[in-house]
Amino acid sequence: MAKSSTTRANRTRSFASRVWWWIDHWRASPAYRDFTIEEQAAYRNLLEASYLRGVLPAEEHILANLSGDAVAWPRVRAQVLARFEQRRDGCWCPDGSERAFLTTSRRDPQAPRGRA
């Protein structure tokens, strides 16, 4: 059990070091300007889940749980999923602009400032 906890902590630290883009990118995002706080939270939670998983599942109850608030999910679902694309298999992925940014803009957190 301790090994699992340690592995999870390592993954969390690793993830945190790769999510450097959140502040700059988030504040420039239409979701930041246009979404309510409730929608913002669900959207960011789903973006993080898609970053870790690759895609979001098609199952509605899993999406609701990944959003962070299964009770609020019915209220925010349409607005939040409008920023995702549904694949032929039913799974969801971030729309093109977010997907491109998530996969190409990772920089080394140890790199000196001014260099990508």
MIDOSE-1310 file (N, C-alpha, C; in nm, 2 decimals, decimal comma, always signed):
residues 116
maks	+0,08/-0,12/+0,00/+0,00/+0,00/+0,00/+0,09/+0,13/+0,00; +0,20/+0,12/+0,07/+0,28/+0,24/+0,08/+0,34/+0,27/-0,06; +0,38/+0,16/-0,13/+0,43/+0,17/-0,26/+0,34/+0,25/-0,36; +0,21/+0,21/-0,35/+0,11/+0,27/-0,43/+0,10/+0,42/-0,40
sttr	+0,10/+0,45/-0,27/+0,09/+0,59/-0,23/+0,22/+0,67/-0,28; +0,33/+0,61/-0,27/+0,45/+0,67/-0,32/+0,45/+0,70/-0,47; +0,40/+0,59/-0,54/+0,39/+0,61/-0,69/+0,30/+0,72/-0,72; +0,18/+0,73/-0,65/+0,09/+0,83/-0,68/+0,15/+0,97/-0,65
anrt	+0,22/+0,98/-0,54/+0,29/+1,11/-0,51/+0,39/+1,15/-0,62; +0,46/+1,05/-0,67/+0,56/+1,08/-0,77/+0,49/+1,13/-0,90; +0,38/+1,06/-0,94/+0,30/+1,10/-1,05/+0,25/+1,24/-1,04; +0,20/+1,27/-0,92/+0,15/+1,41/-0,89/+0,25/+1,51/-0,90
rsfa	+0,37/+1,49/-0,85/+0,48/+1,59/-0,86/+0,52/+1,60/-1,01; +0,53/+1,49/-1,08/+0,56/+1,49/-1,22/+0,46/+1,57/-1,30; +0,33/+1,55/-1,27/+0,22/+1,62/-1,34/+0,23/+1,77/-1,31; +0,26/+1,80/-1,18/+0,26/+1,94/-1,14/+0,38/+2,02/-1,21
srvw	+0,49/+1,95/-1,23/+0,60/+2,01/-1,30/+0,57/+2,03/-1,45; +0,48/+1,96/-1,51/+0,44/+1,98/-1,65/+0,33/+2,07/-1,68; +0,26/+2,11/-1,57/+0,14/+2,20/-1,60/+0,18/+2,35/-1,58; +0,29/+2,38/-1,63/+0,34/+2,52/-1,61/+0,26/+2,62/-1,69
wwid	+0,19/+2,57/-1,79/+0,12/+2,66/-1,88/-0,02/+2,71/-1,83; -0,07/+2,66/-1,72/-0,20/+2,69/-1,68/-0,23/+2,84/-1,66; -0,14/+2,91/-1,60/-0,18/+3,05/-1,57/-0,18/+3,13/-1,69; -0,08/+3,13/-1,77/-0,08/+3,22/-1,89/-0,19/+3,17/-1,99
hwra	-0,19/+3,04/-2,02/-0,29/+2,99/-2,11/-0,43/+3,00/-2,06; -0,45/+2,97/-1,93/-0,58/+2,98/-1,87/-0,64/+3,12/-1,88; -0,56/+3,22/-1,84/-0,61/+3,36/-1,84/-0,64/+3,41/-1,98; -0,58/+3,35/-2,08/-0,61/+3,40/-2,22/-0,72/+3,32/-2,28
spay	-0,77/+3,21/-2,21/-0,87/+3,12/-2,27/-1,01/+3,18/-2,27; -1,09/+3,16/-2,37/-1,23/+3,20/-2,37/-1,30/+3,14/-2,25; -1,26/+3,02/-2,21/-1,33/+2,96/-2,10/-1,31/+3,04/-1,97; -1,20/+3,10/-1,96/-1,18/+3,18/-1,84/-1,27/+3,30/-1,84
rdft	-1,28/+3,36/-1,95/-1,37/+3,48/-1,97/-1,52/+3,45/-1,97; -1,56/+3,34/-2,03/-1,70/+3,32/-2,06/-1,77/+3,23/-1,96; -1,69/+3,14/-1,89/-1,75/+3,04/-1,81/-1,78/+3,10/-1,67; -1,88/+3,04/-1,60/-1,91/+3,07/-1,46/-1,80/+3,00/-1,38
ieeq	-1,79/+3,03/-1,26/-1,69/+2,96/-1,17/-1,71/+2,81/-1,17; -1,84/+2,77/-1,17/-1,88/+2,63/-1,16/-1,83/+2,56/-1,30; -1,85/+2,63/-1,41/-1,81/+2,58/-1,54/-1,66/+2,57/-1,55; -1,60/+2,68/-1,50/-1,45/+2,68/-1,50/-1,39/+2,56/-1,43
aayr	-1,44/+2,53/-1,31/-1,39/+2,42/-1,23/-1,41/+2,29/-1,30; -1,53/+2,26/-1,36/-1,55/+2,14/-1,43/-1,46/+2,13/-1,55; -1,45/+2,23/-1,62/-1,37/+2,24/-1,74/-1,22/+2,21/-1,71; -1,17/+2,27/-1,62/-1,03/+2,25/-1,58/-1,01/+2,11/-1,53
nlle	-1,10/+2,06/-1,45/-1,09/+1,92/-1,40/-1,09/+1,82/-1,52; -1,17/+1,85/-1,62/-1,18/+1,76/-1,73/-1,05/+1,77/-1,82; -1,00/+1,89/-1,83/-0,88/+1,91/-1,91/-0,76/+1,83/-1,84; -0,75/+1,84/-1,71/-0,65/+1,77/-1,64/-0,67/+1,62/-1,66
asyl	-0,79/+1,57/-1,65/-0,81/+1,43/-1,66/-0,78/+1,39/-1,80; -0,81/+1,47/-1,91/-0,78/+1,43/-2,04/-0,63/+1,43/-2,06; -0,56/+1,52/-2,00/-0,41/+1,53/-2,00/-0,35/+1,40/-1,95; -0,40/+1,35/-1,84/-0,35/+1,23/-1,78/-0,39/+1,11/-1,85
rgvl	-0,52/+1,10/-1,89/-0,57/+0,98/-1,96/-0,55/+0,97/-2,11; -0,54/+1,09/-2,17/-0,53/+1,09/-2,32/-0,67/+1,13/-2,37; -0,77/+1,07/-2,33/-0,91/+1,10/-2,37/-1,00/+1,09/-2,25; -1,12/+1,14/-2,26/-1,22/+1,13/-2,16/-1,32/+1,02/-2,20
paee	-1,37/+0,94/-2,11/-1,46/+0,83/-2,15/-1,59/+0,88/-2,19; -1,66/+0,80/-2,26/-1,80/+0,83/-2,31/-1,90/+0,82/-2,20; -1,88/+0,74/-2,10/-1,97/+0,72/-2,00/-2,00/+0,84/-1,92; -2,13/+0,88/-1,91/-2,18/+1,00/-1,85/-2,14/+1,01/-1,70
hila	-2,16/+0,90/-1,63/-2,14/+0,90/-1,49/-1,99/+0,92/-1,45; -1,90/+0,87/-1,54/-1,76/+0,89/-1,52/-1,72/+1,04/-1,55; -1,78/+1,09/-1,66/-1,76/+1,23/-1,69/-1,80/+1,32/-1,57; -1,92/+1,29/-1,52/-1,97/+1,36/-1,40/-1,87/+1,36/-1,29
nlsg	-1,82/+1,24/-1,26/-1,72/+1,23/-1,15/-1,59/+1,30/-1,18; -1,54/+1,29/-1,30/-1,42/+1,36/-1,34/-1,43/+1,51/-1,33; -1,55/+1,56/-1,36/-1,57/+1,70/-1,35/-1,55/+1,76/-1,21; -1,56/+1,68/-1,11/-1,53/+1,72/-0,98/-1,66/+1,75/-0,90
dava	-1,78/+1,75/-0,96/-1,90/+1,77/-0,89/-2,01/+1,71/-0,97; -2,04/+1,58/-0,94/-2,15/+1,51/-1,01/-2,28/+1,57/-1,00; -2,31/+1,65/-0,89/-2,44/+1,71/-0,87/-2,45/+1,83/-0,97; -2,34/+1,91/-0,99/-2,34/+2,02/-1,07/-2,33/+1,98/-1,22
wprv	-2,28/+1,87/-1,25/-2,26/+1,82/-1,39/-2,38/+1,85/-1,48; -2,50/+1,81/-1,45/-2,61/+1,84/-1,54/-2,62/+1,99/-1,58; -2,59/+2,08/-1,49/-2,60/+2,22/-1,51/-2,49/+2,27/-1,60; -2,37/+2,22/-1,59/-2,26/+2,27/-1,67/-2,22/+2,19/-1,79
raqv	-2,28/+2,07/-1,80/-2,24/+1,97/-1,91/-2,23/+2,03/-2,05; -2,34/+2,09/-2,09/-2,35/+2,14/-2,23/-2,24/+2,25/-2,26; -2,23/+2,34/-2,17/-2,13/+2,45/-2,19/-1,99/+2,40/-2,19; -1,96/+2,31/-2,09/-1,82/+2,25/-2,08/-1,79/+2,16/-2,20
larf	-1,88/+2,07/-2,23/-1,84/+1,98/-2,34/-1,84/+2,04/-2,48; -1,89/+2,17/-2,49/-1,88/+2,24/-2,61/-1,74/+2,27/-2,65; -1,65/+2,27/-2,55/-1,51/+2,29/-2,57/-1,43/+2,16/-2,59; -1,50/+2,05/-2,60/-1,44/+1,92/-2,63/-1,49/+1,87/-2,76
eqrr	-1,42/+1,78/-2,82/-1,47/+1,71/-2,94/-1,50/+1,57/-2,91; -1,61/+1,52/-2,96/-1,64/+1,38/-2,94/-1,59/+1,29/-3,05; -1,52/+1,19/-3,02/-1,47/+1,10/-3,13/-1,57/+1,00/-3,17; -1,54/+0,93/-3,28/-1,63/+0,83/-3,33/-1,66/+0,72/-3,22
dgcw	-1,57/+0,69/-3,14/-1,59/+0,59/-3,04/-1,67/+0,64/-2,92; -1,70/+0,77/-2,92/-1,78/+0,83/-2,81/-1,70/+0,90/-2,71; -1,57/+0,87/-2,71/-1,48/+0,94/-2,61/-1,46/+1,09/-2,64; -1,42/+1,16/-2,55/-1,41/+1,31/-2,56/-1,26/+1,35/-2,55
cpdg	-1,22/+1,45/-2,63/-1,09/+1,50/-2,62/-1,10/+1,65/-2,63; -1,00/+1,73/-2,58/-1,01/+1,87/-2,59/-1,02/+1,92/-2,73; -1,08/+2,03/-2,76/-1,09/+2,08/-2,90/-0,95/+2,10/-2,95; -0,94/+2,12/-3,08/-0,81/+2,13/-3,15/-0,71/+2,23/-3,09
sera	-0,75/+2,34/-3,05/-0,66/+2,44/-2,99/-0,60/+2,40/-2,86; -0,69/+2,34/-2,77/-0,64/+2,30/-2,64/-0,55/+2,17/-2,66; -0,59/+2,08/-2,75/-0,52/+1,96/-2,77/-0,38/+1,99/-2,82; -0,37/+2,08/-2,92/-0,24/+2,11/-2,97/-0,15/+2,18/-2,86
fltt	-0,21/+2,26/-2,78/-0,13/+2,33/-2,68/-0,09/+2,22/-2,57; -0,17/+2,13/-2,53/-0,14/+2,03/-2,43/-0,03/+1,94/-2,48; -0,02/+1,91/-2,61/+0,08/+1,82/-2,65/+0,21/+1,88/-2,70; +0,21/+2,01/-2,74/+0,33/+2,06/-2,79/+0,40/+2,17/-2,71
srrd	+0,33/+2,22/-2,60/+0,39/+2,33/-2,53/+0,45/+2,30/-2,40; +0,49/+2,18/-2,38/+0,55/+2,14/-2,25/+0,70/+2,18/-2,25; +0,74/+2,25/-2,16/+0,88/+2,29/-2,15/+0,94/+2,23/-2,02; +1,07/+2,22/-2,03/+1,14/+2,17/-1,91/+1,14/+2,27/-1,80
pqap	+1,08/+2,24/-1,68/+1,07/+2,33/-1,58/+1,21/+2,37/-1,52; +1,31/+2,29/-1,55/+1,45/+2,32/-1,51/+1,53/+2,41/-1,61; +1,47/+2,43/-1,72/+1,53/+2,52/-1,82/+1,55/+2,66/-1,77; +1,66/+2,72/-1,81/+1,67/+2,86/-1,77/+1,57/+2,95/-1,82
rgra	+1,53/+3,06/-1,75/+1,43/+3,15/-1,80/+1,47/+3,21/-1,94; +1,38/+3,23/-2,02/+1,40/+3,29/-2,15/+1,43/+3,19/-2,26; +1,44/+3,06/-2,22/+1,45/+2,96/-2,32/+1,34/+2,86/-2,31; +1,29/+2,81/-2,42/+1,18/+2,72/-2,42/+1,23/+2,57/-2,40
